[in-house]
């Protein structure tokens, strides 16, 4: 057998062994992947969070009817095209939402990074060096492939990967709830801006009315039908109305700036909001408390964080067990780059190593304790988020009942006050009552209009808050 034939045989054996090493790594990787489902902790998280909640009632305490499926799209019920456009603009331009979107991308990247540890790693290595006698120009060339892989015998890497995947789901749910919240905040700020404009109109009408009253009083004073007290009262009332007008203008600018900020615009207080308040939709179905746990994105996020905490604890426990790693290499070295792949210049190597922690100063035990504490904190945090969510719904349902009664009462106040003012104006013109009586009734009418406007705006805000509390999208 010639020397060349022997080298060729060695080359074939080296290639076969290297390929078998890589194939073995891939087979064990696939086998480990099949066991990943047994490490999933979603159901464990559900059980742990459910055990940490108080007993849930079969229906909301603040409502005795309208139990049914929750309708999640509230924006179309308001039937306000201008508001719809503003919500779409905010979803596109709001900077805080862009931060949340970037957080989701970051979580996905970390999940991809964690998943990469489950696969064999193959890298190429090449270098050149010069040596020999000065002036000889001797060079050495090295080129090779290196494969490495950690056999995830106890699920440490898989648990870390599952934790990263749960974090992605949690981040996506948080982003979704941020979208819901932004839409709700745009709507509520839009209502405030409309109210501010209408309050400004009421304040201006109040000033105009008092100016006219001052004119009448001055005429009466000039004709001896009014005294100095009437003049002073009229002027004081005018100054008070003017103060209210200045305050209303400031409130209108503040409300406009707040809306512009949500839209991602410069807060110049120049956005025109001239519409009237939308008509309040009918009361919506509230479902039952237990359904809220599956519907609200922030609760879904909190639950997935619990599952991730379970997986991190699994990974910390698995880190205390022996670690098996496999590696292989195939490479060549030659003084000539053209001969580097010559079978005579090739060499291969396969290594398996088993590493068992013995003394680490308590580091791994501390990691398990920290992961256990994080798991307890995640469960407790979920319970608090859930309780806050239940409180949001109960509070909003209760407020809705209160606001409906207040709207009815304040509507009556306005109607009756306007009737009384008409009668008072007639009596004042006939000299039957004093100016003070008229001014008091005028302020009562303007106050009733202002209060009814505020309650109508609050009713719309409550409608949006209830939809958000129930986990409804826009």
C-alpha positions in Angstrom: 0.0 0.0 0.0 1.5 3.4 -1.0 1.9 6.3 1.4 -0.6 8.4 -0.7 -3.2 5.6 -0.3 -2.7 5.5 3.5 -3.1 9.3 3.7 -6.3 9.1 1.7 -7.7 6.4 3.9 -6.9 8.5 7.0 -8.6 11.5 5.4 -11.8 9.4 4.7 -11.8 8.1 8.3 -11.4 11.6 9.7 -14.2 13.0 7.6 -16.5 10.1 8.7 -15.7 10.6 12.4 -16.2 14.4 12.2 -19.5 14.0 10.4 -20.7 11.4 12.9 -19.8 13.7 15.8 -21.8 16.5 14.3 -24.7 14.2 13.4 -24.7 12.8 17.0 -24.9 16.4 18.3 -27.9 17.1 16.1 -29.7 13.9 17.1 -29.3 14.6 20.8 -30.5 18.2 20.1 -33.7 16.9 18.4 -34.3 14.4 21.2 -33.9 17.2 23.8 -36.3 19.4 21.9 -39.0 16.7 22.1 -38.7 16.8 25.9 -39.2 20.6 26.0 -43.0 20.4 26.4 -42.5 18.6 29.7 -40.7 21.7 31.0 -43.6 24.0 30.1 -44.8 25.8 33.2 -47.9 27.6 31.9 -50.4 25.3 33.7 -48.3 25.4 36.9 -48.4 29.2 36.7 -52.2 29.2 36.2 -52.5 26.9 39.3 -50.2 29.1 41.4 -51.9 32.3 40.5 -55.4 30.9 41.0 -54.4 29.7 44.4 -53.2 33.2 45.4 -56.5 34.9 44.5 -59.5 35.3 46.8 -62.7 33.5 45.9 -64.3 35.1 42.9 -68.0 35.9 42.8 -70.2 34.6 40.0 -71.1 38.2 39.1 -69.9 41.7 39.7 -70.9 43.2 43.0 -71.8 46.5 41.4 -74.1 45.1 38.8 -77.2 42.8 39.0 -78.0 42.4 35.3 -76.6 42.8 31.7 -74.4 39.7 32.3 -73.2 38.5 28.9 -70.4 38.5 26.4 -68.2 41.6 26.5 -68.1 43.6 23.3 -64.5 44.7 22.9 -64.8 47.4 20.3 -65.9 50.6 21.9 -64.7 53.3 19.5 -67.2 52.5 16.8 -70.0 52.8 19.3 -69.2 56.4 19.9 -69.7 57.1 16.2 -67.2 60.0 16.1 -65.0 60.1 12.9 -62.8 62.8 14.3 -62.0 60.8 17.4 -61.3 57.7 15.2 -58.7 59.6 13.2 -57.1 61.0 16.4 -56.8 57.4 17.9 -55.1 56.2 14.7 -52.7 59.1 14.7 -51.7 58.4 18.3 -51.2 54.7 17.6 -48.8 55.7 14.8 -46.9 58.6 16.5 -47.0 58.2 20.2 -43.4 58.0 21.6 -44.3 56.0 24.7 -46.0 53.3 22.5 -42.9 53.2 20.3 -40.8 52.5 23.4 -43.1 49.6 24.2 -42.8 48.3 20.7 -39.0 48.4 20.9 -39.3 46.4 24.2 -41.2 43.7 22.4 -38.5 43.6 19.7 -35.8 43.3 22.4 -37.7 40.4 24.1 -37.9 38.6 20.8 -34.2 39.1 20.2 -33.3 37.7 23.7 -35.6 34.7 23.0 -33.7 34.0 19.7 -30.5 34.3 21.6 -31.6 31.8 24.2 -32.9 29.4 21.5 -29.5 29.5 19.8 -27.9 27.7 22.7 -29.9 24.6 22.0 -28.2 24.1 18.6 -24.7 22.9 17.8 -22.2 25.8 17.2 -20.0 25.5 14.1 -17.3 28.1 13.5 -14.4 28.4 11.0 -10.9 29.3 12.1 -8.1 30.6 9.9 -4.8 32.3 10.6 -1.3 32.7 9.1 2.1 33.3 10.7 5.6 34.1 9.5 8.8 32.5 10.8 12.1 30.8 9.9 15.4 32.3 9.1 15.5 36.0 8.3 14.9 36.6 4.7 13.6 33.1 4.0 10.0 34.3 3.8 8.6 31.1 5.4 4.8 31.2 6.2 2.5 28.8 8.0 -1.2 28.7 7.1 -4.0 27.2 9.4 -7.6 26.5 8.4 -10.2 24.5 10.2 -13.8 23.9 11.4 -14.8 23.7 15.1 -18.1 22.2 16.3 -19.3 22.4 19.9 -22.5 21.6 21.7 -23.8 21.3 25.3 -26.0 18.3 25.9 -28.9 19.8 27.8 -29.4 16.7 29.9 -31.4 18.3 32.7 -33.3 21.0 30.8 -31.3 24.0 32.0 -31.0 25.6 28.5 -34.5 24.6 27.5 -35.9 26.1 30.7 -34.0 29.3 30.0 -35.4 29.3 26.4 -38.9 28.8 27.6 -38.5 31.6 30.1 -37.4 33.9 27.3 -40.4 32.8 25.2 -42.8 33.6 28.0 -41.2 37.0 28.4 -41.9 37.6 24.7 -45.6 36.8 25.2 -45.7 39.0 28.3 -44.1 41.9 26.4 -46.5 41.5 23.5 -49.5 41.5 26.0 -48.1 44.6 27.7 -47.7 46.3 24.3 -51.3 45.4 23.4 -52.6 46.8 26.7 -50.5 50.0 26.1 -52.3 50.3 22.8 -55.7 49.9 24.5 -54.7 52.4 27.2 -53.4 55.0 24.7 -56.7 54.8 22.7 -58.6 55.2 25.9 -56.5 58.2 27.0 -56.9 59.8 23.6 -60.6 59.5 23.8 -60.8 60.8 27.4 -58.5 63.7 26.7 -60.6 64.4 23.6 -63.7 64.6 25.7 -61.9 66.9 28.1 -60.9 69.2 25.3 -64.4 69.3 23.9 -65.7 70.1 27.4 -63.1 72.8 27.8 -64.3 74.4 24.6 -67.9 74.2 25.7 -67.1 75.5 29.1 -65.4 78.4 27.4 -68.6 79.1 25.5 -70.6 79.1 28.7 -68.1 81.4 30.3 -68.3 83.8 27.4 -72.1 83.7 27.4 -72.0 84.5 31.1 -69.8 87.5 30.5 -72.0 88.7 27.7 -75.1 88.4 29.9 -73.5 90.2 32.8 -72.3 93.0 30.4 -75.9 93.4 29.2 -77.1 93.4 32.8 -74.5 96.2 33.6 -75.8 98.2 30.7 -79.4 97.9 32.0 -78.4 98.8 35.5 -76.5 101.8 34.3 -79.5 103.0 32.4 -81.7 102.5 35.4 -79.2 104.3 37.6 -79.1 107.3 35.3 -82.9 107.4 35.4 -83.0 107.1 39.2 -84.4 103.6 39.2 -81.3 101.9 40.6 -78.9 102.8 43.4 -75.2 102.6 43.8 -75.5 99.1 45.4 -77.0 97.8 42.2 -74.1 99.3 40.2 -71.5 97.7 42.5 -73.2 94.3 42.5 -73.3 94.3 38.7 -69.7 95.3 38.4 -68.6 92.7 40.9 -70.6 90.0 39.0 -68.9 91.1 35.7 -65.5 90.8 37.2 -66.3 87.4 38.5 -67.6 86.3 35.1 -64.4 87.6 33.4 -62.3 85.7 35.9 -64.2 82.5 35.0 -63.6 83.3 31.3 -59.8 83.6 31.8 -59.7 80.4 33.8 -61.8 78.6 31.1 -59.4 79.8 28.3 -56.4 78.4 30.3 -58.2 75.1 30.8 -58.9 74.9 27.1 -55.3 75.4 26.2 -54.1 72.8 28.8 -56.6 70.2 27.5 -55.5 70.8 23.9 -51.8 70.5 24.8 -52.5 67.2 26.6 -54.2 65.9 23.5 -51.4 67.0 21.2 -48.8 65.3 23.3 -50.7 62.0 23.1 -50.8 62.4 19.3 -47.1 62.9 19.1 -47.5 66.6 18.1 -45.8 69.7 19.4 -47.9 71.0 22.3 -48.7 74.3 20.8 -52.4 74.4 22.0 -53.4 74.9 18.3 -55.4 71.7 17.7 -59.0 72.6 16.9 -61.6 70.5 18.6 -64.9 72.1 17.8 -67.2 69.0 17.9 -69.8 68.4 20.5 -69.5 65.5 22.9 -70.5 62.2 21.4 -73.8 60.6 22.5 -73.3 58.2 25.4 -73.8 54.6 24.1 -76.0 52.2 25.9 -74.7 50.2 28.8 -72.5 47.3 27.8 -72.3 43.8 29.1 -69.7 43.2 31.8 -69.3 39.5 31.6 -68.2 37.7 34.9 -65.1 38.3 37.0 -63.4 35.0 36.1 -63.4 35.9 32.4 -61.4 39.0 33.1 -58.4 36.9 33.9 -58.2 35.6 30.4 -59.2 38.8 28.6 -57.2 41.7 30.0 -53.8 41.8 28.4 -52.0 43.1 31.5 -53.3 40.1 33.4 -52.1 37.8 30.6 -48.7 39.5 30.8 -48.5 39.0 34.6 -49.4 35.4 34.3 -46.8 34.7 31.7 -44.2 36.4 33.9 -45.1 33.8 36.6 -44.5 31.0 34.1 -41.2 32.6 33.1 -40.2 32.7 36.8 -41.0 29.0 37.1 -38.8 28.2 34.1 -35.9 30.3 35.6 -36.2 28.4 38.8 -36.0 25.1 36.8 -32.9 26.4 35.1 -31.2 27.4 38.4 -31.9 24.0 39.8 -30.6 22.2 36.7 -27.4 24.3 36.8 -26.4 22.3 40.0 -26.3 19.0 38.0 -23.5 17.6 35.9 -22.9 19.3 32.5 -22.0 17.3 29.4 -20.4 19.1 26.5 -19.2 17.7 23.1 -16.8 19.3 20.7 -15.0 18.4 17.5 -12.6 20.0 15.1 -11.2 19.4 11.7 -8.4 21.4 10.2 -5.3 21.6 8.2 -1.9 23.4 8.4 0.6 23.9 5.7 3.4 26.3 4.6 1.6 26.7 1.3 -2.0 27.9 1.1 -2.7 25.7 -1.9 -1.7 22.5 0.0 -3.7 23.3 3.2 -6.5 20.8 2.3 -4.1 18.1 1.3 -5.0 14.9 3.3 -1.5 14.7 4.6 -2.0 18.1 6.3 -5.4 17.4 7.8 -6.2 16.5 11.5 -9.4 15.9 13.4 -10.3 15.8 17.1 -13.5 14.9 19.1 -13.8 15.6 22.8 -16.5 14.9 25.3 -16.4 16.5 28.8 -18.5 16.1 31.9 -18.3 18.9 34.5 -19.9 18.5 37.9 -20.0 21.5 40.4 -18.4 20.5 43.7 -17.4 23.7 45.5 -18.6 27.1 44.3 -18.9 29.0 47.5 -22.7 28.7 47.5 -23.1 30.5 44.2 -25.5 28.0 42.6 -27.5 27.6 45.8 -27.9 31.4 46.0 -29.1 31.4 42.3 -31.8 28.9 43.3 -32.8 31.0 46.3 -33.0 34.1 44.2 -35.1 32.4 41.5 -37.4 31.0 44.2 -37.8 34.5 45.6 -38.5 35.9 42.1 -41.2 33.2 41.6 -42.9 34.1 44.8 -42.8 37.8 43.9 -44.2 37.1 40.4 -47.2 35.2 41.9 -47.8 38.0 44.4 -47.5 40.6 41.8 -50.0 38.8 39.6 -52.5 38.6 42.5 -52.2 42.4 43.1 -52.6 43.2 39.4 -55.7 41.0 39.3 -57.2 42.7 42.4 -56.5 46.1 40.9 -58.3 44.9 37.7 -61.3 43.7 39.6 -61.4 47.0 41.5 -61.2 48.9 38.2 -64.3 47.1 36.9 -66.3 47.4 40.2 -65.4 51.1 40.5 -66.4 51.9 37.0 -69.6 50.0 37.2 -70.5 51.8 40.4 -69.6 55.1 39.0 -71.7 54.5 35.9 -74.8 54.0 38.1 -74.0 57.1 40.1 -73.4 59.2 37.0 -76.7 58.2 35.4 -78.6 59.4 38.5 -76.6 62.7 38.6 -77.3 63.3 34.9 -81.0 63.0 35.5 -80.8 65.3 38.5 -78.7 68.0 36.9 -80.9 68.0 33.8 -83.8 68.8 36.0 -81.8 71.5 37.8 -81.0 73.2 34.5 -84.5 73.1 33.1 -86.1 74.5 36.3 -83.3 77.1 36.8 -83.9 78.4 33.2 -87.6 78.7 33.9 -87.0 80.6 37.1 -84.6 83.0 35.4 -87.2 83.9 32.7 -89.7 84.7 35.3 -87.1 86.7 37.3 -86.2 88.8 34.3 -89.8 89.7 33.8 -90.2 90.6 37.4 -87.0 92.7 37.4 -88.1 94.6 34.4 -91.4 95.4 36.2 -89.5 96.4 39.3 -90.9 93.6 41.4 -87.5 92.1 42.5 -84.0 93.4 43.0 -81.0 93.0 40.7 -79.4 90.7 43.2 -82.2 88.2 42.8 -81.6 88.2 39.0 -77.9 87.8 39.3 -78.2 84.9 41.7 -80.5 83.1 39.2 -78.2 83.9 36.3 -75.2 82.3 38.0 -77.4 79.3 39.0 -78.3 78.7 35.3 -74.7 79.0 34.1 -73.5 76.8 37.0 -76.1 74.2 36.1 -75.1 74.2 32.4 -71.4 73.8 33.4 -72.2 71.0 35.9 -74.3 69.1 33.4 -71.6 69.4 30.7 -69.0 68.1 33.2 -71.2 65.1 34.1 -71.9 64.3 30.5 -68.2 64.3 29.8 -67.6 62.2 33.0 -70.2 59.7 31.7 -68.3 59.2 28.5 -65.1 58.9 30.4 -66.7 56.2 32.5 -67.8 54.3 29.4 -64.3 54.3 28.1 -62.8 53.3 31.5 -65.2 50.4 31.8 -64.3 49.1 28.4 -60.6 49.4 29.2 -61.1 47.8 32.7 -62.9 44.8 31.0 -60.0 44.3 28.6 -61.8 45.8 25.6 -59.9 47.1 22.6 -60.9 50.2 20.8 
